[in-house]
Amino acid sequence: MGKIIPAATRLAAKRAFVRTTTQAYGASIPTALTVGLISDALADPAKAAITVAAAALSPLLAGAASYFSFLGQGIPTEYDATSTAFSKPYPEDLP
């Protein structure tokens, strides 16, 4: 029986999840540490906990959105290895 989602699309979706999640963590962890722990922890520990929880969960949600976008819409042309979108020749390939 054939698979509904091609293997290449599933692999691209997994890579998109990892890339998006790590990029989002790279942006949210410093913010959570600065805002959540330093400024709010002294005044309101509950607010600091919510900030840290949001910083931990939002990158996962962004990664999941990217994953499901790839699964639902396929590999975008910009990411497709067989695409001609970025197929400009290198200087050494020119005659």
Buried (B, 14 or more C-beta within 10 A) or exposed (E): EEEEEEEEBBEBBBBBBEEBBEBBBEBBBEEBEEBBBEEBBEEEEEBBBEBBEBBEEBBBEBBEEBBEBBBEEBBEEEBBEEEEEEEEEEEEEEE
